[in-house]
Amino acid sequence: DLLTGLMRAVGAPNPDGIAKQIVDWRDAHGAAPANGGQNTGAAKPVAPPFSDVSQLSQVPGMRPEWVAAAAPLTTVFGNATINPLTAPAAVIGTLPGMTGDRLTAFLSARQLYPTDTARLTALLANAQSFVSVKAPQAVSVRLSALLRDGYSAKADAVIVSLKGDGEPYRVLTWKPSPRQNAL
């Protein structure tokens, strides 16, 4: 349902079919059985998630414009739910059953009651199973630096902080922007 909502939001004409294609492709390219490929009747291993949103372009029937539109709404880090207190409006809009009016009402309520989880999730109706309020482990950040001599640099990164990790954080992705000098 969540993938169907995403495909509907990016303009796919058959969102249910494309969502099924994504799941089928992921399952077909999933992890090999731990027993060397022998069929022992054990349950099929869970397919690993995509390691990059751009991998959606490998799914049969997926159009480049859908992948480009899905990229800012999607992450491969984190978990299967979104945080309704912090998710961008465009992400909330992809949830199953979200209409323009429901999204507007939710965003207004989120502005008025930013920490009232019960009130906000109630506004999501049947999409409640796709949201969960919890401390984020992974965050996306945009960094920029401007030095006095005019040198500037920018980068987008995904950073994770895990309980029990020996490091305070880890950088999962780092995508520098092309260098530009300030005027």
Secondary structure, DSSP 4 states (H G I P E B T S, - for coil): -HHHHHHHHTT-SSHHHHHHHHHHHHHHTSPPPTTTT---SPPPPPPPPPSSGGGGGGSTT--HHHHHHHGGG--SSS-SSB-TTTS-HHHHTTSTT--HHHHHHHHHHHHH-TT-HHHHHHTTGGGGGGB-----SEEEEEEEEE-TTSEEEEEEEEEE--TT-SSS-EEEEEEEPPPEE--
